[in-house]
């Protein structure tokens, strides 16, 4: 059994026991989170596709980690003008472990 969920503007295919990193969600490590933006649920031969969401479907997950990704450097330069800018960015993320899919 697996499901397609949408969170943080991205879509993820998840199954029970999977661990994934998503855009930052509110909550502490160990808390349970309900993802109710479920786009599709597949259970063997039975497939439910939402228009756009599957009614009553939820995916429960536990927060495993709250952290920051590796730094991404952005460097800009214009030749012969003396213009140079160097910036770094670390994106916040939440690591989730999928506990169950309720369709």
N, CA, C and O of each residue as an XYZ file, in Angstrom:
412
protein
N       0.847     -1.176      0.000
C       0.000      0.000      0.000
C       0.891      1.239      0.000
O       1.854      1.328      0.762
N       0.554      2.191     -0.868
C       1.300      3.444     -0.902
C       0.339      4.585     -1.207
O      -0.805      4.373     -1.610
N       0.841      5.807     -1.001
C       0.031      6.996     -1.234
C       0.908      8.099     -1.813
O       2.126      8.111     -1.630
N       0.263      9.021     -2.512
C       0.931     10.223     -3.004
C       0.410     11.380     -2.154
O      -0.791     11.650     -2.135
N       1.319     12.065     -1.451
C       0.921     13.186     -0.603
C       1.600     14.454     -1.095
O       2.660     14.412     -1.719
N       0.958     15.598     -0.796
C       1.522     16.894     -1.176
C       1.773     17.687      0.091
O       0.869     17.877      0.905
N       3.005     18.148      0.256
C       3.366     19.003      1.385
C       4.520     19.894      0.960
O       5.447     19.451      0.282
N       4.453     21.139      1.361
C       5.512     22.087      1.019
C       5.618     22.361     -0.465
O       6.692     22.719     -0.949
N       4.512     22.200     -1.211
C       4.538     22.465     -2.637
C       5.152     21.363     -3.473
O       5.361     21.539     -4.673
N       5.447     20.223     -2.855
C       6.038     19.090     -3.562
C       5.178     17.852     -3.323
O       4.404     17.806     -2.367
N       5.312     16.850     -4.190
C       4.570     15.607     -4.046
C       5.541     14.473     -3.750
O       6.635     14.413     -4.311
N       5.127     13.572     -2.858
C       5.963     12.454     -2.437
C       5.164     11.162     -2.483
O       3.988     11.140     -2.121
N       5.804     10.080     -2.930
C       5.196      8.755     -2.851
C       5.691      8.122     -1.564
O       6.897      7.995     -1.354
N       4.753      7.717     -0.689
C       5.125      7.197      0.616
C       4.445      5.854      0.865
O       3.356      5.588      0.356
N       5.098      5.028      1.643
C       4.553      3.757      2.107
C       4.867      3.656      3.599
O       5.691      4.408      4.118
N       4.210      2.732      4.276
C       4.432      2.585      5.711
C       5.883      2.194      5.974
O       6.419      1.293      5.329
N       6.518      2.884      6.933
C       7.904      2.615      7.277
C       8.908      3.485      6.545
O      10.080      3.509      6.919
N       8.481      4.202      5.511
C       9.390      5.080      4.764
C       9.821      6.257      5.625
O       9.108      6.682      6.533
N      11.007      6.772      5.316
C      11.503      7.971      5.980
C      11.858      8.975      4.893
O      12.545      8.635      3.930
N      11.389     10.223      5.045
C      11.645     11.215      4.018
C      11.826     12.586      4.642
O      11.396     12.846      5.766
N      12.483     13.464      3.872
C      12.693     14.851      4.290
C      11.746     15.736      3.512
O      11.679     15.667      2.285
N      11.014     16.568      4.232
C      10.071     17.493      3.612
C      10.415     18.907      4.065
O      11.247     19.097      4.951
N       9.771     19.892      3.454
C       9.946     21.267      3.893
C       9.535     21.368      5.356
O       8.731     20.564      5.829
N      10.065     22.323      6.061
C       9.889     22.439      7.504
C       8.418     22.453      7.924
O       7.613     23.217      7.392
N       8.084     21.589      8.894
C       6.750     21.527      9.494
C       6.865     21.881     10.968
O       7.890     21.621     11.599
N       5.815     22.472     11.511
C       5.810     22.821     12.933
C       5.677     21.554     13.765
O       4.919     20.649     13.417
N       6.422     21.495     14.871
C       6.335     20.358     15.776
C       7.691     19.976     16.316
O       8.730     20.340     15.766
N       7.657     19.231     17.408
C       8.882     18.769     18.056
C       9.172     17.325     17.646
O       8.296     16.622     17.140
N      10.413     16.896     17.871
C      10.812     15.523     17.576
C       9.983     14.572     18.436
O       9.852     14.769     19.644
N       9.427     13.543     17.805
C       8.605     12.567     18.505
C       7.113     12.810     18.376
O       6.321     11.921     18.689
N       6.707     13.993     17.923
C       5.289     14.286     17.755
C       4.753     13.605     16.502
O       5.499     13.305     15.570
N       3.436     13.367     16.500
C       2.768     12.775     15.348
C       2.142     13.882     14.507
O       1.547     14.822     15.034
N       2.287     13.755     13.188
C       1.770     14.735     12.245
C       0.810     14.008     11.302
O       1.094     12.897     10.854
N      -0.322     14.639     11.005
C      -1.280     14.097     10.045
C      -1.129     14.859      8.726
O      -1.269     16.082      8.696
N      -0.846     14.144      7.648
C      -0.791     14.737      6.315
C      -2.114     14.406      5.639
O      -2.355     13.257      5.268
N      -2.980     15.418      5.477
C      -4.312     15.153      4.935
C      -4.459     15.595      3.478
O      -5.550     15.495      2.916
N      -3.396     16.074      2.866
C      -3.417     16.455      1.463
C      -2.982     15.247      0.619
O      -1.923     15.267     -0.008
N      -3.814     14.198      0.612
C      -3.509     12.939     -0.060
C      -4.119     12.979     -1.461
O      -5.329     13.157     -1.606
N      -3.287     12.815     -2.491
C      -3.735     12.901     -3.870
C      -4.133     11.552     -4.448
O      -4.990     11.482     -5.329
N      -3.507     10.461     -3.950
C      -3.812      9.134     -4.458
C      -3.479      8.089     -3.408
O      -2.514      8.241     -2.659
N      -4.274      7.032     -3.352
C      -4.005      5.901     -2.470
C      -4.124      4.633     -3.304
O      -5.128      4.432     -3.988
N      -3.105      3.774     -3.252
C      -3.116      2.524     -3.998
C      -2.904      1.368     -3.026
O      -1.982      1.383     -2.211
N      -3.776      0.366     -3.131
C      -3.695     -0.826     -2.279
C      -3.868     -2.046     -3.175
O      -4.971     -2.574     -3.311
N      -2.779     -2.488     -3.781
C      -2.857     -3.619     -4.694
C      -3.657     -3.260     -5.937
O      -3.227     -2.427     -6.734
N      -4.828     -3.890     -6.107
C      -5.681     -3.629     -7.260
C      -6.541     -2.383     -7.081
O      -6.964     -1.778     -8.066
N      -6.805     -1.991     -5.827
C      -7.654     -0.835     -5.557
C      -6.835      0.452     -5.606
O      -5.857      0.610     -4.874
N      -7.251      1.368     -6.480
C      -6.572      2.657     -6.601
C      -7.625      3.750     -6.483
O      -8.613      3.757     -7.218
N      -7.406      4.677     -5.548
C      -8.300      5.823     -5.392
C      -7.533      7.070     -5.795
O      -6.480      7.373     -5.235
N      -8.068      7.789     -6.770
C      -7.439      9.019     -7.243
C      -8.351     10.176     -6.883
O      -9.545     10.144     -7.181
N      -7.798     11.196     -6.245
C      -8.588     12.334     -5.798
C      -8.793     13.360     -6.888
O      -8.087     13.374     -7.897
N      -9.790     14.235     -6.666
C     -10.078     15.306     -7.600
C     -10.178     16.627     -6.858
O     -11.302     17.125     -6.797
N      -9.195     17.250     -6.303
C      -7.784     16.890     -6.329
C      -7.344     16.008     -5.159
O      -6.285     15.384     -5.233
N      -8.153     15.938     -4.050
C      -7.753     15.133     -2.897
C      -8.677     13.939     -2.739
O      -9.829     13.972     -3.172
N      -8.162     12.879     -2.113
C      -8.980     11.723     -1.764
C      -9.703     12.054     -0.465
O      -9.067     12.360      0.544
N     -11.026     11.994     -0.489
C     -11.827     12.350      0.688
C     -11.588     11.353      1.824
O     -11.660     10.141      1.622
N     -11.305     11.872      3.011
C     -11.152     11.050      4.209
C      -9.825     10.332      4.341
O      -9.611      9.626      5.327
N      -8.933     10.487      3.386
C      -7.635      9.807      3.453
C      -6.643     10.657      4.231
O      -6.572     11.874      4.055
N      -5.877      9.997      5.094
C      -4.842     10.677      5.877
C      -3.622      9.782      5.972
O      -3.722      8.555      5.956
N      -2.475     10.420      6.071
C      -1.214      9.713      6.290
C      -0.661     10.197      7.614
O      -0.459     11.397      7.802
N      -0.413      9.274      8.535
C       0.147      9.659      9.830
C       1.651      9.419      9.809
O       2.127      8.397      9.315
N       2.387     10.379     10.356
C       3.848     10.324     10.363
C       4.365     10.849     11.693
O       3.693     11.629     12.369
N       5.555     10.418     12.058
C       6.218     10.872     13.271
C       7.431     11.702     12.881
O       8.183     11.340     11.976
N       7.608     12.813     13.572
C       8.768     13.671     13.310
C      10.005     13.018     13.922
O      10.064     12.765     15.126
N      10.993     12.750     13.062
C      12.231     12.107     13.496
C      13.312     13.140     13.772
O      14.117     12.977     14.689
N      13.326     14.216     12.968
C      14.398     15.208     13.084
C      13.931     16.542     12.526
O      13.177     16.594     11.555
N      14.386     17.613     13.150
C      14.222     18.971     12.625
C      15.639     19.487     12.392
O      16.445     19.506     13.323
N      15.952     19.900     11.184
C      17.320     20.319     10.942
C      17.452     21.258      9.769
O      16.468     21.763      9.228
N      18.717     21.481      9.384
C      19.040     22.329      8.239
C      19.834     21.506      7.239
O      20.675     20.692      7.619
N      19.562     21.722      5.956
C      20.274     21.030      4.892
C      21.680     21.626      4.732
O      22.028     22.602      5.396
N      22.469     21.034      3.854
C      23.801     21.561      3.591
C      23.694     22.944      2.962
O      22.700     23.268      2.313
N      24.726     23.751      3.160
C      24.727     25.125      2.671
C      24.867     25.160      1.153
O      25.680     24.448      0.564
N      24.054     26.007      0.546
C      24.129     26.265     -0.884
C      24.712     27.660     -1.044
O      24.179     28.629     -0.504
N      25.821     27.762     -1.797
C      26.470     29.052     -2.009
C      25.975     29.684     -3.303
O      25.828     29.015     -4.326
N      25.721     30.991     -3.235
C      25.309     31.764     -4.408
C      26.375     32.845     -4.596
O      26.632     33.639     -3.691
N      26.986     32.867     -5.770
C      28.053     33.821     -6.053
C      27.702     34.591     -7.318
O      27.408     33.995     -8.354
N      27.734     35.919     -7.231
C      27.443     36.776     -8.374
C      28.640     37.677     -8.622
O      29.295     38.136     -7.686
N      28.919     37.926     -9.906
C      30.049     38.789    -10.265
C      29.766     39.430    -11.607
O      29.223     38.799    -12.514
N      30.143     40.695    -11.720
C      30.066     41.384    -13.009
C      31.484     41.797    -13.376
O      32.173     42.466    -12.606
N      31.896     41.397    -14.541
C      33.283     41.656    -14.923
C      33.549     43.139    -15.131
O      32.715     43.880    -15.650
N      34.723     43.538    -14.713
C      35.239     44.897    -14.865
C      34.466     45.952    -14.092
O      34.685     47.140    -14.329
N      33.592     45.590    -13.200
C      32.796     46.565    -12.458
C      33.091     46.550    -10.959
O      32.636     47.431    -10.229
N      33.841     45.566    -10.502
C      34.147     45.477     -9.080
C      32.982     44.953     -8.245
O      32.985     45.090     -7.022
N      31.994     44.360     -8.894
C      30.803     43.856     -8.204
C      30.945     42.368     -7.945
O      31.035     41.571     -8.878
N      30.964     41.993     -6.649
C      31.005     40.594     -6.251
C      30.135     40.413     -5.020
O      30.243     41.179     -4.063
N      29.272     39.405     -5.038
C      28.419     39.093     -3.895
C      28.480     37.590     -3.669
O      28.321     36.805     -4.604
N      28.709     37.196     -2.427
C      28.721     35.784     -2.069
C      27.754     35.593     -0.916
O      27.904     36.207      0.141
N      26.754     34.735     -1.125
C      25.750     34.477     -0.095
C      25.592     32.984      0.077
O      25.829     32.209     -0.849
N      25.186     32.586      1.278
C      24.914     31.185      1.551
C      23.507     31.022      2.097
O      22.951     31.945      2.692
N      22.933     29.842      1.893
C      21.575     29.571      2.387
C      21.494     28.122      2.847
O      21.971     27.215      2.166
N      20.883     27.914      4.014
C      20.630     26.562      4.528
C      19.134     26.410      4.712
O      18.527     27.108      5.524
N      18.536     25.492      3.956
C      17.090     25.278      3.985
C      16.705     24.433      5.192
O      17.351     23.426      5.482
N      15.653     24.842      5.894
C      15.129     24.075      7.028
C      14.369     22.862      6.492
O      13.708     22.955      5.458
N      14.458     21.732      7.183
C      13.712     20.548      6.778
C      13.193     19.813      8.003
O      13.643     20.042      9.126
N      12.234     18.925      7.761
C      11.698     18.039      8.780
C      11.792     16.620      8.241
O      11.299     16.338      7.149
N      12.417     15.725      8.994
C      12.496     14.318      8.603
C      11.312     13.586      9.235
O      11.086     13.680     10.441
N      10.559     12.852      8.406
C       9.370     12.145      8.852
C       9.525     10.654      8.651
O      10.181     10.213      7.708
N       8.914      9.864      9.549
C       8.795      8.415      9.365
C       7.294      8.118      9.242
O       6.515      8.454     10.133
N       6.904      7.496      8.145
C       5.498      7.226      7.868
C       5.044      6.042      8.734
O       5.615      4.953      8.672
N       4.008      6.284      9.538
C       3.489      5.256     10.450
C       2.319      4.481      9.854
O       2.186      3.280     10.090
N       1.471      5.160      9.081
C       0.328      4.456      8.508
C      -0.416      5.294      7.491
O      -0.305      6.519      7.463
N      -1.187      4.598      6.645
C      -2.006      5.259      5.627
C      -3.442      4.853      5.880
O      -3.773      3.668      5.847
N      -4.300      5.838      6.133
C      -5.715      5.576      6.356
C      -6.489      6.070      5.153
O      -6.497      7.265      4.858
N      -7.139      5.152      4.459
C      -7.926      5.564      3.305
C      -9.361      5.450      3.690
O     -10.242      5.742      2.882
